[in-house]
Structures are given as C-alpha cells and as structure tokens.
Amino acid sequence: MNKSELIDAIAAGADISKAAAGRALDAAVAAITTAVSKGDNVTLVGFGSFKAAKRAARTGKNPKTGAAIKIPATTVPKFSAGASFKAAVAKKKK
C-alpha cells in the first residue's frame, strides 16, 4: 500500500474527502516526526510507539576495499509494534 492508497482508505473509513484525508495524514506524520526528533516518545495504544534511539559509534568495513572505517554515533528512529497490531498481523499470516 502506498500513500495515495492509504489516503483513499482513510477517506473511505472516516467518510471524509480525499483532500481532507491527505491533510490529516500529512499532519499526523509531521506531528510524529517533530515529536520524535525532539526526543519524545509517541505511543498509539494498540498500534505501537515511535521513539528515538541512540546508536553507538562503531567500526565498519568498506565492502569494496575491505578497509576498516569509523561509523560515527547517531540517533535513529525506532518503531515498536503494539500487542493488537502484532496479533492482527500474526492471524493474517496463519
């Protein structure tokens, strides 16, 4: 499912226009992005939670030359699925 298909599904499920659904989706994504980039956690009960996680500096390997390279520490986004979401996905796979 891509973004336009998701907008169509939101519009149909909420009985709103596609334009309004698109604005709502963009606003939700922007709010989550802003909160996580500030270091806050965003929890959607049953669906999951978004948070920022620190990744330590490490040594990697250049696949072309085999030379060791230093990979700096960074902060990355992390998503943890909620129990309801996990259960729904597990039932579909069976």
DRENTORKOL-3810 file (N, C-alpha, C; in nm, 4 decimals):
REM DRENTORKOL-3810
@n.u->0.0853; n.v->-0.1171; n.w->0.0000; ca.u->0.0000; ca.v->0.0000; ca.w->0.0000; c.u->0.0898; c.v->0.1233; c.w->0.0000
@n.u->0.0643; n.v->0.2154; n.w->-0.0920; ca.u->0.1406; ca.v->0.3387; ca.w->-0.0953; c.u->0.0593; c.v->0.4519; c.w->-0.0317
@n.u->0.1143; n.v->0.5727; n.w->-0.0332; ca.u->0.0499; ca.v->0.6844; ca.w->0.0357; c.u->-0.0878; c.v->0.7162; c.w->-0.0221
@n.u->-0.1013; n.v->0.7168; n.w->-0.1534; ca.u->-0.2315; ca.v->0.7506; ca.w->-0.2119; c.u->-0.3365; c.v->0.6445; c.w->-0.1805
@n.u->-0.2973; n.v->0.5179; n.w->-0.1751; ca.u->-0.3904; ca.v->0.4118; ca.w->-0.1375; c.u->-0.4302; c.v->0.4251; c.w->0.0098
@n.u->-0.3343; n.v->0.4654; n.w->0.0939; ca.u->-0.3644; ca.v->0.4870; ca.w->0.2354; c.u->-0.4613; c.v->0.6047; c.w->0.2510
@n.u->-0.4402; n.v->0.7101; n.w->0.1750; ca.u->-0.5317; ca.v->0.8250; ca.w->0.1790; c.u->-0.6720; c.v->0.7823; c.w->0.1367
@n.u->-0.6819; n.v->0.7012; n.w->0.0322; ca.u->-0.8123; ca.v->0.6503; ca.w->-0.0125; c.u->-0.8803; c.v->0.5706; c.w->0.0991
@n.u->-0.8047; n.v->0.4856; n.w->0.1677; ca.u->-0.8599; ca.v->0.4035; ca.w->0.2752; c.u->-0.9053; c.v->0.4900; c.w->0.3929
@n.u->-0.8269; n.v->0.5923; n.w->0.4262; ca.u->-0.8641; ca.v->0.6822; ca.w->0.5356; c.u->-0.9911; c.v->0.7583; c.w->0.4994
@n.u->-0.9967; n.v->0.8079; n.w->0.3761; ca.u->-1.1139; ca.v->0.8834; ca.w->0.3309; c.u->-1.2398; c.v->0.7972; c.w->0.3367
@n.u->-1.2287; n.v->0.6730; n.w->0.2925; ca.u->-1.3442; ca.v->0.5834; ca.w->0.2938; c.u->-1.3831; c.v->0.5456; c.w->0.4375
@n.u->-1.2852; n.v->0.5170; n.w->0.5212; ca.u->-1.3129; ca.v->0.4754; ca.w->0.6584; c.u->-1.3682; c.v->0.5865; c.w->0.7457
@n.u->-1.3239; n.v->0.7092; n.w->0.7218; ca.u->-1.3683; ca.v->0.8218; ca.w->0.8043; c.u->-1.4788; c.v->0.9027; c.w->0.7375
@n.u->-1.5183; n.v->0.8644; n.w->0.6177; ca.u->-1.6228; ca.v->0.9334; ca.w->0.5419; c.u->-1.5904; c.v->1.0823; c.w->0.5256
@n.u->-1.4655; n.v->1.1091; n.w->0.4809; ca.u->-1.4219; ca.v->1.2453; ca.w->0.4524; c.u->-1.3640; c.v->1.2489; c.w->0.3122
@n.u->-1.3378; n.v->1.3685; n.w->0.2612; ca.u->-1.2819; ca.v->1.3805; ca.w->0.1260; c.u->-1.1374; c.v->1.3323; c.w->0.1237
@n.u->-1.0908; n.v->1.2981; n.w->0.0038; ca.u->-0.9521; ca.v->1.2543; ca.w->-0.0103; c.u->-0.8563; c.v->1.3673; c.w->0.0242
@n.u->-0.8937; n.v->1.4904; n.w->-0.0080; ca.u->-0.8079; ca.v->1.6048; ca.w->0.0241; c.u->-0.7944; c.v->1.6204; c.w->0.1754
@n.u->-0.9050; n.v->1.6071; n.w->0.2476; ca.u->-0.9015; ca.v->1.6180; ca.w->0.3933; c.u->-0.8227; c.v->1.5017; c.w->0.4540
@n.u->-0.8388; n.v->1.3832; n.w->0.3988; ca.u->-0.7649; ca.v->1.2664; ca.w->0.4477; c.u->-0.6151; c.v->1.2852; c.w->0.4244
@n.u->-0.5791; n.v->1.3414; n.w->0.3098; ca.u->-0.4380; ca.v->1.3672; ca.w->0.2790; c.u->-0.3779; c.v->1.4677; c.w->0.3759
@n.u->-0.4531; n.v->1.5739; n.w->0.4047; ca.u->-0.4043; ca.v->1.6740; ca.w->0.5008; c.u->-0.3918; c.v->1.6141; c.w->0.6400
@n.u->-0.4870; n.v->1.5297; n.w->0.6782; ca.u->-0.4827; ca.v->1.4656; ca.w->0.8099; c.u->-0.3619; c.v->1.3727; c.w->0.8212
@n.u->-0.3369; n.v->1.2949; n.w->0.7171; ca.u->-0.2222; ca.v->1.2037; ca.w->0.7180; c.u->-0.0918; c.v->1.2817; c.w->0.7245
@n.u->-0.0801; n.v->1.3874; n.w->0.6427; ca.u->0.0411; ca.v->1.4691; ca.w->0.6440; c.u->0.0628; c.v->1.5336; c.w->0.7807
@n.u->-0.0450; n.v->1.5811; n.w->0.8433; ca.u->-0.0350; ca.v->1.6426; ca.w->0.9760; c.u->0.0074; c.v->1.5406; c.w->1.0809
@n.u->-0.0463; n.v->1.4191; n.w->1.0724; ca.u->-0.0100; ca.v->1.3140; ca.w->1.1684; c.u->0.1369; c.v->1.2755; c.w->1.1545
@n.u->0.1818; n.v->1.2575; n.w->1.0313; ca.u->0.3221; ca.v->1.2216; ca.w->1.0078; c.u->0.4137; c.v->1.3342; c.w->1.0549
@n.u->0.3771; n.v->1.4587; n.w->1.0273; ca.u->0.4581; ca.v->1.5731; ca.w->1.0703; c.u->0.4641; c.v->1.5818; c.w->1.2227
@n.u->0.3525; n.v->1.5584; n.w->1.2894; ca.u->0.3496; ca.v->1.5643; ca.w->1.4359; c.u->0.4366; c.v->1.4545; c.w->1.4968
@n.u->0.4296; n.v->1.3343; n.w->1.4417; ca.u->0.5120; ca.v->1.2237; ca.w->1.4914; c.u->0.6591; c.v->1.2542; c.w->1.4678
@n.u->0.6919; n.v->1.3021; n.w->1.3480; ca.u->0.8307; ca.v->1.3339; ca.w->1.3139; c.u->0.8867; c.v->1.4413; c.w->1.4066
@n.u->0.8095; n.v->1.5457; n.w->1.4298; ca.u->0.8538; ca.v->1.6550; ca.w->1.5164; c.u->0.8757; c.v->1.6068; c.w->1.6593
@n.u->0.7824; n.v->1.5300; n.w->1.7110; ca.u->0.7933; ca.v->1.4816; ca.w->1.8490; c.u->0.9133; c.v->1.3893; c.w->1.8665
@n.u->0.9311; n.v->1.2959; n.w->1.7751; ca.u->1.0425; ca.v->1.2001; ca.w->1.7874; c.u->1.1764; c.v->1.2706; c.w->1.7683
@n.u->1.1823; n.v->1.3695; n.w->1.6784; ca.u->1.3081; ca.v->1.4405; ca.w->1.6574; c.u->1.3469; c.v->1.5232; c.w->1.7797
@n.u->1.2480; n.v->1.5616; n.w->1.8622; ca.u->1.2763; ca.v->1.6329; ca.w->1.9871; c.u->1.3140; c.v->1.5373; c.w->2.0999
@n.u->1.3003; n.v->1.4077; n.w->2.0769; ca.u->1.3342; ca.v->1.3092; ca.w->2.1795; c.u->1.2150; c.v->1.2548; c.w->2.2549
@n.u->1.0949; n.v->1.2980; n.w->2.2178; ca.u->0.9744; ca.v->1.2477; ca.w->2.2832; c.u->0.9335; c.v->1.1130; c.w->2.2242
@n.u->0.8599; n.v->1.0354; n.w->2.3009; ca.u->0.8017; ca.v->0.9111; ca.w->2.2517; c.u->0.6594; c.v->0.9387; c.w->2.2085
@n.u->0.6159; n.v->0.8739; n.w->2.1003; ca.u->0.4775; ca.v->0.8848; ca.w->2.0542; c.u->0.4180; c.v->0.7455; c.w->2.0633
@n.u->0.3143; n.v->0.7293; n.w->2.1447; ca.u->0.2521; ca.v->0.5989; ca.w->2.1638; c.u->0.1092; c.v->0.6026; c.w->2.1138
@n.u->0.0770; n.v->0.5122; n.w->2.0230; ca.u->-0.0589; ca.v->0.4934; ca.w->1.9742; c.u->-0.1027; c.v->0.3579; c.w->2.0288
@n.u->-0.1838; n.v->0.3605; n.w->2.1341; ca.u->-0.2206; ca.v->0.2391; ca.w->2.2063; c.u->-0.2796; c.v->0.1368; c.w->2.1102
@n.u->-0.2266; n.v->0.0162; n.w->2.1150; ca.u->-0.2714; ca.v->-0.0921; ca.w->2.0293; c.u->-0.1962; c.v->-0.0999; c.w->1.8977
@n.u->-0.1468; n.v->0.0142; n.w->1.8495; ca.u->-0.0737; ca.v->0.0155; ca.w->1.7221; c.u->0.0756; c.v->0.0041; c.w->1.7444
@n.u->0.1304; n.v->0.0923; n.w->1.8265; ca.u->0.2728; ca.v->0.0871; ca.w->1.8536; c.u->0.3259; c.v->0.2192; c.w->1.9029
@n.u->0.4580; n.v->0.2262; n.w->1.9178; ca.u->0.5192; ca.v->0.3501; ca.w->1.9640; c.u->0.6422; c.v->0.3827; c.w->1.8813
@n.u->0.6626; n.v->0.5117; n.w->1.8642; ca.u->0.7766; ca.v->0.5647; ca.w->1.7909; c.u->0.8672; c.v->0.6329; c.w->1.8918
@n.u->0.9986; n.v->0.6130; n.w->1.8793; ca.u->1.0916; ca.v->0.6802; ca.w->1.9688; c.u->1.2259; c.v->0.6964; c.w->1.8995
@n.u->1.3093; n.v->0.7798; n.w->1.9579; ca.u->1.4447; ca.v->0.7994; ca.w->1.9067; c.u->1.5380; c.v->0.7084; c.w->1.9860
@n.u->1.6278; n.v->0.6416; n.w->1.9166; ca.u->1.7229; ca.v->0.5514; ca.w->1.9820; c.u->1.8644; c.v->0.5919; c.w->1.9436
@n.u->1.9539; n.v->0.5863; n.w->2.0390; ca.u->2.0943; ca.v->0.6198; ca.w->2.0129; c.u->2.1664; c.v->0.4968; c.w->1.9595
@n.u->2.2456; n.v->0.5175; n.w->1.8575; ca.u->2.3284; ca.v->0.4106; ca.w->1.8021; c.u->2.4740; c.v->0.4491; c.w->1.8283
@n.u->2.5476; n.v->0.3630; n.w->1.8949; ca.u->2.6854; ca.v->0.3919; ca.w->1.9329; c.u->2.7777; c.v->0.3936; c.w->1.8112
@n.u->2.8898; n.v->0.4617; n.w->1.8270; ca.u->2.9914; ca.v->0.4617; ca.w->1.7218; c.u->3.0486; c.v->0.3212; c.w->1.7093
@n.u->3.0848; n.v->0.2846; n.w->1.5891; ca.u->3.1376; ca.v->0.1501; ca.w->1.5680; c.u->3.2321; c.v->0.1496; c.w->1.4482
@n.u->3.3004; n.v->0.0401; n.w->1.4327; ca.u->3.3908; ca.v->0.0238; ca.w->1.3198; c.u->3.3240; c.v->-0.0662; c.w->1.2173
@n.u->3.3217; n.v->-0.0195; n.w->1.0929; ca.u->3.2634; ca.v->-0.0972; ca.w->0.9847; c.u->3.3700; c.v->-0.1362; c.w->0.8842
@n.u->3.3255; n.v->-0.1946; n.w->0.7754; ca.u->3.4193; ca.v->-0.2393; ca.w->0.6730; c.u->3.3694; c.v->-0.1921; c.w->0.5372
@n.u->3.4562; n.v->-0.1280; n.w->0.4603; ca.u->3.4221; ca.v->-0.0869; ca.w->0.3255; c.u->3.4094; c.v->-0.2131; c.w->0.2406
@n.u->3.2916; n.v->-0.2420; n.w->0.1860; ca.u->3.2745; ca.v->-0.3670; ca.w->0.1121; c.u->3.3573; c.v->-0.3745; c.w->-0.0157
@n.u->3.3932; n.v->-0.2601; n.w->-0.0708; ca.u->3.4701; ca.v->-0.2589; ca.w->-0.1952; c.u->3.6185; c.v->-0.2878; c.w->-0.1715
@n.u->3.6741; n.v->-0.2223; n.w->-0.0669; ca.u->3.8178; ca.v->-0.2350; ca.w->-0.0434; c.u->3.8522; c.v->-0.3237; c.w->0.0759
@n.u->3.7562; n.v->-0.3451; n.w->0.1641; ca.u->3.7829; ca.v->-0.4235; ca.w->0.2845; c.u->3.8471; c.v->-0.3422; c.w->0.3948
@n.u->3.8701; n.v->-0.2128; n.w->0.3705; ca.u->3.9334; ca.v->-0.1270; ca.w->0.4702; c.u->3.8356; c.v->-0.0972; c.w->0.5840
@n.u->3.8909; n.v->-0.0846; n.w->0.7042; ca.u->3.8094; ca.v->-0.0509; ca.w->0.8209; c.u->3.7746; c.v->0.0973; c.w->0.8152
@n.u->3.6477; n.v->0.1280; n.w->0.8465; ca.u->3.6042; ca.v->0.2675; ca.w->0.8516; c.u->3.5337; c.v->0.2922; c.w->0.9840
@n.u->3.5407; n.v->0.4172; n.w->1.0293; ca.u->3.4735; ca.v->0.4535; ca.w->1.1541; c.u->3.3342; c.v->0.5048; c.w->1.1196
@n.u->3.2340; n.v->0.4480; n.w->1.1840; ca.u->3.0965; ca.v->0.4915; ca.w->1.1671; c.u->3.0611; c.v->0.5701; c.w->1.2935
@n.u->3.0260; n.v->0.6988; n.w->1.2789; ca.u->3.0009; ca.v->0.7804; ca.w->1.3976; c.u->2.8703; c.v->0.7434; c.w->1.4688
@n.u->2.8602; n.v->0.7839; n.w->1.5942; ca.u->2.7380; ca.v->0.7642; ca.w->1.6711; c.u->2.6276; c.v->0.8490; c.w->1.6094
@n.u->2.5044; n.v->0.8015; n.w->1.6180; ca.u->2.3922; ca.v->0.8744; ca.w->1.5610; c.u->2.2644; c.v->0.8405; c.w->1.6368
@n.u->2.1609; n.v->0.9148; n.w->1.6094; ca.u->2.0292; ca.v->0.8878; ca.w->1.6652; c.u->1.9383; c.v->0.8461; c.w->1.5513
@n.u->1.8664; n.v->0.7363; n.w->1.5695; ca.u->1.7805; ca.v->0.6823; ca.w->1.4644; c.u->1.6380; c.v->0.6645; c.w->1.5168
@n.u->1.5380; n.v->0.6718; n.w->1.4268; ca.u->1.4006; ca.v->0.6466; ca.w->1.4704; c.u->1.3780; c.v->0.4969; c.w->1.4903
@n.u->1.2926; n.v->0.4632; n.w->1.5868; ca.u->1.2642; ca.v->0.3228; ca.w->1.6158; c.u->1.1141; c.v->0.3069; c.w->1.6364
@n.u->1.0575; n.v->0.2000; n.w->1.5818; ca.u->0.9157; ca.v->0.1707; ca.w->1.5986; c.u->0.9016; c.v->0.0361; c.w->1.6668
@n.u->0.8166; n.v->0.0319; n.w->1.7691; ca.u->0.7849; ca.v->-0.0938; ca.w->1.8372; c.u->0.6362; c.v->-0.1192; c.w->1.8199
@n.u->0.6015; n.v->-0.2323; n.w->1.7613; ca.u->0.4614; ca.v->-0.2651; ca.w->1.7365; c.u->0.3888; c.v->-0.2966; c.w->1.8664
@n.u->0.2627; n.v->-0.2556; n.w->1.8737; ca.u->0.1790; ca.v->-0.2826; ca.w->1.9903; c.u->0.1192; c.v->-0.4220; c.w->1.9841
@n.u->0.0635; n.v->-0.4655; n.w->2.0929; ca.u->0.0096; ca.v->-0.6012; ca.w->2.1044; c.u->-0.1034; c.v->-0.6272; c.w->2.0048
@n.u->-0.1955; n.v->-0.5332; n.w->1.9891; ca.u->-0.3078; ca.v->-0.5530; ca.w->1.8965; c.u->-0.2594; c.v->-0.5631; c.w->1.7530
@n.u->-0.1622; n.v->-0.4787; n.w->1.7176; ca.u->-0.1064; ca.v->-0.4793; ca.w->1.5831; c.u->-0.0350; c.v->-0.6118; c.w->1.5555
@n.u->0.0450; n.v->-0.6564; n.w->1.6513; ca.u->0.1161; ca.v->-0.7842; ca.w->1.6372; c.u->0.0179; c.v->-0.8992; c.w->1.6207
@n.u->-0.0883; n.v->-0.8994; n.w->1.7008; ca.u->-0.1875; ca.v->-1.0067; ca.w->1.6944; c.u->-0.2589; c.v->-1.0063; c.w->1.5603
@n.u->-0.2937; n.v->-0.8895; n.w->1.5092; ca.u->-0.3632; ca.v->-0.8799; ca.w->1.3801; c.u->-0.2752; c.v->-0.9310; c.w->1.2670
@n.u->-0.1480; n.v->-0.8979; n.w->1.2694; ca.u->-0.0548; ca.v->-0.9435; ca.w->1.1649; c.u->-0.0327; c.v->-1.0941; c.w->1.1759
@n.u->-0.0193; n.v->-1.1462; n.w->1.2969; ca.u->0.0045; ca.v->-1.2884; ca.w->1.3168; c.u->-0.1132; c.v->-1.3726; c.w->1.2684
@n.u->-0.2355; n.v->-1.3256; n.w->1.2891; ca.u->-0.3539; ca.v->-1.4007; ca.w->1.2452; c.u->-0.3635; c.v->-1.4041; c.w->1.0931
@n.u->-0.3228; n.v->-1.2984; n.w->1.0259; ca.u->-0.3282; ca.v->-1.2949; ca.w->0.8793; c.u->-0.2275; c.v->-1.3896; c.w->0.8168
@n.u->-0.1126; n.v->-1.4080; n.w->0.8838; ca.u->-0.0072; ca.v->-1.4920; ca.w->0.8282; c.u->-0.0383; c.v->-1.6403; c.w->0.8412
@n.u->-0.1237; n.v->-1.6789; n.w->0.9351; ca.u->-0.1515; ca.v->-1.8202; ca.w->0.9601; c.u->-0.2390; c.v->-1.8785; c.w->0.8524
END
